[in-house]
Amino acid sequence: MPIPRKPPEISNYQFLCALLYMIENGCKWRALPKKFGKWHTIYMKFNRWSKNGTIQKIFEEMQEMNIIDIRTDTLCIGHSKGD
């Protein structure tokens, strides 16, 4: 996991749980349950980690460790107007 620039608002665990929730339930960023933290914080971390390749590495490692069983080569999480 990358070293945070400042103390994180949410843990990496909360962040990954939020992403897995979105993948499983197909919800919009704004529809994430509050238990995961602020949706915008999660989105910003996702955006930053997507650009630097961290998300890809995490999901590949989780696949190799048999933590998840999804095709990450077809995974797409984005935002649309209004999100």
Secondary structure, DSSP 8 states (H G I E B T S, - for coil): ----SS--SS-HHHHHHHHHHHHHH---GGGS-GGG--HHHHHHHHHHHHHTTHHHHHHHHHHHTTS--S-GGG------TT-
